[in-house]
Amino acid sequence: MKIAVVGGTGDCGQGFVKRWAKEHEIIIGSRKADRAEETAKELTSFLKERGVDARIKGMDNGGAIEASDLVVLSIPYDFVESMTSDLKESYTDQIVISPVVPMARVEKHFEYTPPAQGSAALLVKDLLPSSVNLVAAFHTISYAALQDLDRTIGGDVVIVGDDPEAKEVAANLVRIIKDLRPLDGGPLKVAAQVEGLTPLLLNISRLNKVKNAGISVVKS
Amino acid sequence: MKIAVVGGTGDCGQGFVKRWAKEHEIIIGSRKADRAEETAKELTSFLKERGVDARIKGMDNGGAIEASDLVVLSIPYDFVESMTSDLKESYTDQIVISPVVPMARVEKHFEYTPPAQGSAALLVKDLLPSSVNLVAAFHTISYAALQDLDRTIGGDVVIVGDDPEAKEVAANLVRIIKDLRPLDGGPLKVAAQVEGLTPLLLNISRLNKVKNAGISVVKS
């Protein structure tokens, strides 16, 4: 599969690239193609040193999206509306994964601040052609843990979306990352329930001194 | 401590009574005092058979609240507004715990449906005198697991509220229930983040066949 990581030069994006490049062809997207190419080279050598012969390219975001089967929106919420509108023409029928969380820090705690649509995922859905298959996932993964390939990441990744096949593709991207477990969280319209986990975990992490807090669903 | 369980004749309320009656004096509240007294008798004998000498009384909800140090609102969301307004005069300076979750079943999935205030907890705060100390907790505990004293309940209970002492009292009520762990989730204004866990878990439970799903925060 060809995976475009929009915003792939950032910390979170690089983590996804490192975790998925063994199994998939990666196209790092950035506003500037040369920055994307630079990161692609760096990550290719990083993985080569670890014995992974990765296929990683760098392109501008539009080119990356056009060349891909699946797009990960690895960008901060504040850029989602403009970057999704501006790049709309590059999308055809890709699977699009949104890990985006709208939130704000108010004094010492984080609050979930969804747009009028109800969630970042539903905002993205409004902006993209209806031919793409949107899922929301990977909201609660620590970027630091994702980047460190020696680390197994505990916990679950809740996936929401309306297309069962697209959710299964996302679930397989979760399974690649040791020891994460994918969980089906329901349709896209309940994405707020999953996006809201991030500010919750950030608050719990600070107040209870749990480093890189993740979430796990348990039998009780 | 004298704990009033408003709605204490219901499944969830009875679970709290069974778990807390060893350490605390319980006043079961109900609309009708005689129903509350009946449940109090039943639970007293149930616990006596297990060697627990419990002090459990039954009263109408108003009387139960007046006689208590701490009130648990063990009632469905639909009754919260009327029951809190009608019983307002009975409150003085109690700690009040809201485990209430506003949600609706839409087709096969559950959606979080908060009131205009943003959460059930903030609605309750609006209705009660400012002299009470409101916390929100116990949203994700399975009633079935709570009622079965032979069962240790895995997972965490996230507590939100603005008064650190009230939160610590709630945390101690969590610790009584083996093996639950209390976690501070921040101020009352982020209660929606915690209430929203319940429909999330119900959806995950159904879609991934996890019985009585609870939540646990893990290091990643």
Chai-1 contact restraints between the chains, C-beta under 6 A:
chainA,res_idxA,chainB,res_idxB,connection_type,confidence,min_distance_angstrom,max_distance_angstrom,comment,restraint_id
A,H109,B,G186,contact,1.0,0.0,6.0,A-B,restraint_1
A,E111,B,V190,contact,1.0,0.0,6.0,A-B,restraint_2
A,S142,B,S220,contact,1.0,0.0,6.0,A-B,restraint_3
A,A145,B,S220,contact,1.0,0.0,6.0,A-B,restraint_4
A,I153,B,S220,contact,1.0,0.0,6.0,A-B,restraint_5
A,G154,B,V218,contact,1.0,0.0,6.0,A-B,restraint_6
A,G154,B,S220,contact,1.0,0.0,6.0,A-B,restraint_7
A,G155,B,V218,contact,1.0,0.0,6.0,A-B,restraint_8
A,G155,B,S220,contact,1.0,0.0,6.0,A-B,restraint_9
A,L183,B,I204,contact,1.0,0.0,6.0,A-B,restraint_10
A,L183,B,N208,contact,1.0,0.0,6.0,A-B,restraint_11
A,D184,B,L207,contact,1.0,0.0,6.0,A-B,restraint_12
A,D184,B,N208,contact,1.0,0.0,6.0,A-B,restraint_13
A,G185,B,N203,contact,1.0,0.0,6.0,A-B,restraint_14
A,G185,B,I204,contact,1.0,0.0,6.0,A-B,restraint_15
A,G186,B,H109,contact,1.0,0.0,6.0,A-B,restraint_16
A,G186,B,N203,contact,1.0,0.0,6.0,A-B,restraint_17
A,V190,B,E111,contact,1.0,0.0,6.0,A-B,restraint_18
A,Q193,B,G196,contact,1.0,0.0,6.0,A-B,restraint_19
A,Q193,B,L200,contact,1.0,0.0,6.0,A-B,restraint_20
A,G196,B,Q193,contact,1.0,0.0,6.0,A-B,restraint_21
A,G196,B,G196,contact,1.0,0.0,6.0,A-B,restraint_22
A,L200,B,Q193,contact,1.0,0.0,6.0,A-B,restraint_23
A,N203,B,G185,contact,1.0,0.0,6.0,A-B,restraint_24
A,N203,B,G186,contact,1.0,0.0,6.0,A-B,restraint_25
A,I204,B,L183,contact,1.0,0.0,6.0,A-B,restraint_26
A,I204,B,G185,contact,1.0,0.0,6.0,A-B,restraint_27
A,I204,B,V217,contact,1.0,0.0,6.0,A-B,restraint_28
A,L207,B,D184,contact,1.0,0.0,6.0,A-B,restraint_29
A,N208,B,L183,contact,1.0,0.0,6.0,A-B,restraint_30
A,N208,B,D184,contact,1.0,0.0,6.0,A-B,restraint_31
A,V210,B,V217,contact,1.0,0.0,6.0,A-B,restraint_32
A,V210,B,K219,contact,1.0,0.0,6.0,A-B,restraint_33
A,K211,B,K219,contact,1.0,0.0,6.0,A-B,restraint_34
A,N212,B,S220,contact,1.0,0.0,6.0,A-B,restraint_35
A,A213,B,V217,contact,1.0,0.0,6.0,A-B,restraint_36
A,G214,B,V218,contact,1.0,0.0,6.0,A-B,restraint_37
A,G214,B,S220,contact,1.0,0.0,6.0,A-B,restraint_38
A,S216,B,S216,contact,1.0,0.0,6.0,A-B,restraint_39
A,S216,B,V218,contact,1.0,0.0,6.0,A-B,restraint_40
A,V217,B,I204,contact,1.0,0.0,6.0,A-B,restraint_41
A,V217,B,V210,contact,1.0,0.0,6.0,A-B,restraint_42
A,V217,B,A213,contact,1.0,0.0,6.0,A-B,restraint_43
A,V218,B,G154,contact,1.0,0.0,6.0,A-B,restraint_44
A,V218,B,G155,contact,1.0,0.0,6.0,A-B,restraint_45
A,V218,B,G214,contact,1.0,0.0,6.0,A-B,restraint_46
A,V218,B,S216,contact,1.0,0.0,6.0,A-B,restraint_47
A,K219,B,V210,contact,1.0,0.0,6.0,A-B,restraint_48
A,K219,B,K211,contact,1.0,0.0,6.0,A-B,restraint_49
A,S220,B,S142,contact,1.0,0.0,6.0,A-B,restraint_50
A,S220,B,A145,contact,1.0,0.0,6.0,A-B,restraint_51
A,S220,B,I153,contact,1.0,0.0,6.0,A-B,restraint_52
A,S220,B,G154,contact,1.0,0.0,6.0,A-B,restraint_53
A,S220,B,G155,contact,1.0,0.0,6.0,A-B,restraint_54
A,S220,B,N212,contact,1.0,0.0,6.0,A-B,restraint_55
A,S220,B,G214,contact,1.0,0.0,6.0,A-B,restraint_56
